[in-house]
């Protein structure tokens, strides 16, 4: 299809498509003359992915580009590729520490394998420090309880990883990490409400 | 203690303390003359709470004030008070809908009691719509699996609610909801890494 059809199919303005082409997020079309090219279904799918990463997940075009480069050219080690791709998601740590003592102690306690360079280790450290700062430090009981349920959730997630190609695994890992996180946060708040309504027996205002 | 000692004890500047007094976040001290007042330990604790809500959780002073008013004057119905207090936390929905069909269907499927006015219902709807938008809609299997683990997490949370007073329950609900959310998000990313490293058997780069 011509680029004008690509605009029509996706609803993405021509200037934006040209910008994605220049930045390498969208692969070039097949040139048919010095000034024209044709595009296929994989361009439509790629534009949907760019929109998912930028408009829905909220990444900058630069961060979306990092993910897309990893989808297009996964490194030989898929484990490292997945780690780098997920690190393109917020939260971003501006102050990288040499050590993450709280996160390390917690991960050792729950017996998980982890790469100390992985962005989530720093995120975990910062979140644990914040809990201490407000006077609600993670207890060992809470850590153990959370860990077993979180592992159950992660098993559901990992069960859905597509096996076709490393690129599709990277795409699923990034989108799935980002998209199901707010779902889980909302579900937790709703579960609190369900439990609170049952415990407080405030039936008159809470029942459907 | 004099206000100068309160500044020293908490490290919060005098101008900020005066601002919190004016805005009603900090309760007045006991007047000892027309221009002087003395403050107690409850002022120190309150300033720590204000700092937790604003600096650690990241609320605006206005949103922190909403939480503090609910702590100081909980409504007769604790269930409603808790819902309003947790609604002071992000994410905020700027476009309130009349109906949340995806959230409603999901909550009915998993059999939870919920108040349709509760902010988390709208958050759940928006998160479910985002999953659809990126081509990863919540399947019933995922919903059921998530729901049972999230309920397990929520039971741990609810088990920690202090019973001394409605105000302390409100404080715990707001801080605990906010503070443990990023911990759970980081733990999920780390659990993915643990499972991926085991499944991919990429032992050379992933083992500690």
Boltz contact constraints between the chains, C-beta under 6 A:
constraints:
  - contact:
      token1: [A, 52]
      token2: [B, 134]
      max_distance: 6.0
  - contact:
      token1: [A, 56]
      token2: [B, 130]
      max_distance: 6.0
  - contact:
      token1: [A, 56]
      token2: [B, 133]
      max_distance: 6.0
  - contact:
      token1: [A, 56]
      token2: [B, 134]
      max_distance: 6.0
  - contact:
      token1: [A, 77]
      token2: [B, 202]
      max_distance: 6.0
  - contact:
      token1: [A, 77]
      token2: [B, 205]
      max_distance: 6.0
  - contact:
      token1: [A, 78]
      token2: [B, 200]
      max_distance: 6.0
  - contact:
      token1: [A, 79]
      token2: [B, 196]
      max_distance: 6.0
  - contact:
      token1: [A, 79]
      token2: [B, 197]
      max_distance: 6.0
  - contact:
      token1: [A, 79]
      token2: [B, 200]
      max_distance: 6.0
  - contact:
      token1: [A, 79]
      token2: [B, 202]
      max_distance: 6.0
  - contact:
      token1: [A, 79]
      token2: [B, 206]
      max_distance: 6.0
  - contact:
      token1: [A, 82]
      token2: [B, 196]
      max_distance: 6.0
  - contact:
      token1: [A, 112]
      token2: [B, 194]
      max_distance: 6.0
  - contact:
      token1: [A, 113]
      token2: [B, 194]
      max_distance: 6.0
  - contact:
      token1: [A, 113]
      token2: [B, 197]
      max_distance: 6.0
  - contact:
      token1: [A, 113]
      token2: [B, 206]
      max_distance: 6.0
  - contact:
      token1: [A, 114]
      token2: [B, 190]
      max_distance: 6.0
  - contact:
      token1: [A, 114]
      token2: [B, 193]
      max_distance: 6.0
  - contact:
      token1: [A, 115]
      token2: [B, 206]
      max_distance: 6.0
  - contact:
      token1: [A, 118]
      token2: [B, 193]
      max_distance: 6.0
  - contact:
      token1: [A, 120]
      token2: [B, 186]
      max_distance: 6.0
  - contact:
      token1: [A, 120]
      token2: [B, 189]
      max_distance: 6.0
  - contact:
      token1: [A, 120]
      token2: [B, 190]
      max_distance: 6.0
  - contact:
      token1: [A, 123]
      token2: [B, 186]
      max_distance: 6.0
  - contact:
      token1: [A, 124]
      token2: [B, 186]
      max_distance: 6.0
  - contact:
      token1: [A, 127]
      token2: [B, 182]
      max_distance: 6.0
  - contact:
      token1: [A, 127]
      token2: [B, 183]
      max_distance: 6.0
  - contact:
      token1: [A, 127]
      token2: [B, 186]
      max_distance: 6.0
  - contact:
      token1: [A, 130]
      token2: [B, 56]
      max_distance: 6.0
  - contact:
      token1: [A, 130]
      token2: [B, 179]
      max_distance: 6.0
  - contact:
      token1: [A, 131]
      token2: [B, 179]
      max_distance: 6.0
  - contact:
      token1: [A, 133]
      token2: [B, 56]
      max_distance: 6.0
  - contact:
      token1: [A, 134]
      token2: [B, 52]
      max_distance: 6.0
  - contact:
      token1: [A, 134]
      token2: [B, 56]
      max_distance: 6.0
  - contact:
      token1: [A, 134]
      token2: [B, 175]
      max_distance: 6.0
  - contact:
      token1: [A, 134]
      token2: [B, 179]
      max_distance: 6.0
  - contact:
      token1: [A, 136]
      token2: [B, 175]
      max_distance: 6.0
  - contact:
      token1: [A, 136]
      token2: [B, 179]
      max_distance: 6.0
  - contact:
      token1: [A, 142]
      token2: [B, 156]
      max_distance: 6.0
  - contact:
      token1: [A, 145]
      token2: [B, 156]
      max_distance: 6.0
  - contact:
      token1: [A, 149]
      token2: [B, 149]
      max_distance: 6.0
  - contact:
      token1: [A, 149]
      token2: [B, 152]
      max_distance: 6.0
  - contact:
      token1: [A, 149]
      token2: [B, 153]
      max_distance: 6.0
  - contact:
      token1: [A, 150]
      token2: [B, 187]
      max_distance: 6.0
  - contact:
      token1: [A, 150]
      token2: [B, 188]
      max_distance: 6.0
  - contact:
      token1: [A, 150]
      token2: [B, 191]
      max_distance: 6.0
  - contact:
      token1: [A, 151]
      token2: [B, 191]
      max_distance: 6.0
  - contact:
      token1: [A, 152]
      token2: [B, 149]
      max_distance: 6.0
  - contact:
      token1: [A, 153]
      token2: [B, 149]
      max_distance: 6.0
  - contact:
      token1: [A, 154]
      token2: [B, 188]
      max_distance: 6.0
  - contact:
      token1: [A, 154]
      token2: [B, 191]
      max_distance: 6.0
  - contact:
      token1: [A, 154]
      token2: [B, 192]
      max_distance: 6.0
  - contact:
      token1: [A, 154]
      token2: [B, 195]
      max_distance: 6.0
  - contact:
      token1: [A, 156]
      token2: [B, 142]
      max_distance: 6.0
  - contact:
      token1: [A, 156]
      token2: [B, 145]
      max_distance: 6.0
  - contact:
      token1: [A, 158]
      token2: [B, 195]
      max_distance: 6.0
  - contact:
      token1: [A, 175]
      token2: [B, 134]
      max_distance: 6.0
  - contact:
      token1: [A, 175]
      token2: [B, 136]
      max_distance: 6.0
  - contact:
      token1: [A, 179]
      token2: [B, 130]
      max_distance: 6.0
  - contact:
      token1: [A, 179]
      token2: [B, 131]
      max_distance: 6.0
  - contact:
      token1: [A, 179]
      token2: [B, 134]
      max_distance: 6.0
  - contact:
      token1: [A, 179]
      token2: [B, 136]
      max_distance: 6.0
  - contact:
      token1: [A, 181]
      token2: [B, 185]
      max_distance: 6.0
  - contact:
      token1: [A, 182]
      token2: [B, 127]
      max_distance: 6.0
  - contact:
      token1: [A, 183]
      token2: [B, 127]
      max_distance: 6.0
  - contact:
      token1: [A, 185]
      token2: [B, 181]
      max_distance: 6.0
  - contact:
      token1: [A, 186]
      token2: [B, 120]
      max_distance: 6.0
  - contact:
      token1: [A, 186]
      token2: [B, 123]
      max_distance: 6.0
  - contact:
      token1: [A, 186]
      token2: [B, 124]
      max_distance: 6.0
  - contact:
      token1: [A, 186]
      token2: [B, 127]
      max_distance: 6.0
  - contact:
      token1: [A, 187]
      token2: [B, 150]
      max_distance: 6.0
  - contact:
      token1: [A, 188]
      token2: [B, 150]
      max_distance: 6.0
  - contact:
      token1: [A, 188]
      token2: [B, 154]
      max_distance: 6.0
  - contact:
      token1: [A, 189]
      token2: [B, 120]
      max_distance: 6.0
  - contact:
      token1: [A, 190]
      token2: [B, 114]
      max_distance: 6.0
  - contact:
      token1: [A, 190]
      token2: [B, 120]
      max_distance: 6.0
  - contact:
      token1: [A, 191]
      token2: [B, 150]
      max_distance: 6.0
  - contact:
      token1: [A, 191]
      token2: [B, 151]
      max_distance: 6.0
  - contact:
      token1: [A, 191]
      token2: [B, 154]
      max_distance: 6.0
  - contact:
      token1: [A, 192]
      token2: [B, 154]
      max_distance: 6.0
  - contact:
      token1: [A, 193]
      token2: [B, 114]
      max_distance: 6.0
  - contact:
      token1: [A, 193]
      token2: [B, 118]
      max_distance: 6.0
  - contact:
      token1: [A, 194]
      token2: [B, 112]
      max_distance: 6.0
  - contact:
      token1: [A, 194]
      token2: [B, 113]
      max_distance: 6.0
  - contact:
      token1: [A, 195]
      token2: [B, 154]
      max_distance: 6.0
  - contact:
      token1: [A, 195]
      token2: [B, 158]
      max_distance: 6.0
  - contact:
      token1: [A, 196]
      token2: [B, 79]
      max_distance: 6.0
  - contact:
      token1: [A, 196]
      token2: [B, 82]
      max_distance: 6.0
  - contact:
      token1: [A, 197]
      token2: [B, 79]
      max_distance: 6.0
  - contact:
      token1: [A, 197]
      token2: [B, 113]
      max_distance: 6.0
  - contact:
      token1: [A, 200]
      token2: [B, 78]
      max_distance: 6.0
  - contact:
      token1: [A, 200]
      token2: [B, 79]
      max_distance: 6.0
  - contact:
      token1: [A, 202]
      token2: [B, 77]
      max_distance: 6.0
  - contact:
      token1: [A, 202]
      token2: [B, 79]
      max_distance: 6.0
  - contact:
      token1: [A, 205]
      token2: [B, 77]
      max_distance: 6.0
  - contact:
      token1: [A, 206]
      token2: [B, 79]
      max_distance: 6.0
  - contact:
      token1: [A, 206]
      token2: [B, 113]
      max_distance: 6.0
  - contact:
      token1: [A, 206]
      token2: [B, 115]
      max_distance: 6.0
